[in-house]
Amino acid sequence: MTGVETVTVRPEDGTARLDRWFKRHYPGLSHGRLEKLLRTGQIRVDGKRARAGDPIMPGQAIRVPPLPETPAPPVAVKPQARPKDVALLRDAVLYRDDWAVVINKPAGLAVQGGTNTDRHVDALLDGLRFDSTERPRLVHRLDKDTSGCLLVAKTRFAATALAKIFRTRSARKIYWAMVAGVPRPKQGRVSTFLAKEDREDESMMRIARHGEDGASHAVTYYAVVDTAAQKLAWLSLKPVTGRTHQLRAHMEHIGHPIIGDEKYFRIENYEFPGGMQNKLHLLARRIAVPHPRGGVIDVTAPLPPHMVATFRYFDFDAKAKPEGPEG
């Protein structure tokens, strides 16, 4: 490119993070260079400063400054979804109508692809077409090892409407988690700034200062539902914002990391009681989203098998109505 241009996000792009949109359309632009262009205000969305993780949608105008010429990337061969994976996704459907589908995403299945990851929900979305002529689109995301409610739009129009609802924070999401120890007080609010930190072989979110480059405000409400002495607690969590790894980073920040979290569980010599499976104990239990045509999409996901085993071991009642964030 030799000059500044304004690019309009196309309908076929759907909704996506700004950095992923750039990776798709400008593969030669490194993430570090993109972050610098964003920090200096050279890249803007609808005339406003933006961040790498900001969601974008069709019709928005992106200011793209001059970028170095890069060779066209090789044409990627899209892997074919295996029939058993498509069947897995269809069997996981908790709700569907002409606008949306809610699936119970299994733990261990990534939502989108990445390095060495070609088996993910996004690659299997054609299996959720049912009688629709359009390919479904992701509306939000869950971490790979988090199970539970994942909302998918059936059409481009539905994706735009639902993404707008998520930006207004009128979507209500409730998570269940098992954490080490018992938080005090038993109901509380965690409010911090989070920023991405790249390490040798992984990226994590860290607590950041207000005004720090790349830092985003994150708010989580929590309530203790039940406890196993002072060893472990079952929490109901309500994220007000939707930052990457928000719940996991916030629970580690208050000294009660989520059981089975390989990134944020840093308590040395901690023994999992009762031989608990070493899997992330975090469930996207419930999602309640205003329906674009009226009413509410309100769906609850069942406990995944490893959390069922944990609940049985500690005699926790999954039918109990938690107080606090879920009330």
Buried (B, 14 or more C-beta within 10 A) or exposed (E): EEEEEEEEBEEEBBBBBBBBBBBEBBEEBEBEBBBEBBBEEBBBBEEEEBBBBBBBBBEBEBBBBEBEEEEEEEEEEEEEBEEEBBEBBBEBBBBBEEBBBBBBBBBEBBBBBEEEEEBBBBBBBEBBEEEEEEBBBBBBBBBBBBBBBBBBBBBBBBBBBBBBBBBEEEBBBBBBBBBBBBBEEBBBEBEBBBBBEEEEEEEBBBBBEEEEEBBBEBBBBBBBBBBBEEBBBBBBBBBBEBBBBBBBBBBBBBEBBBBBBEBBBEEEEEEBBEEBBEBBBBBBBBBBBBBBEEEEBEBBBBBBEBBEBBBEEBEBEBEEEBEBBBE
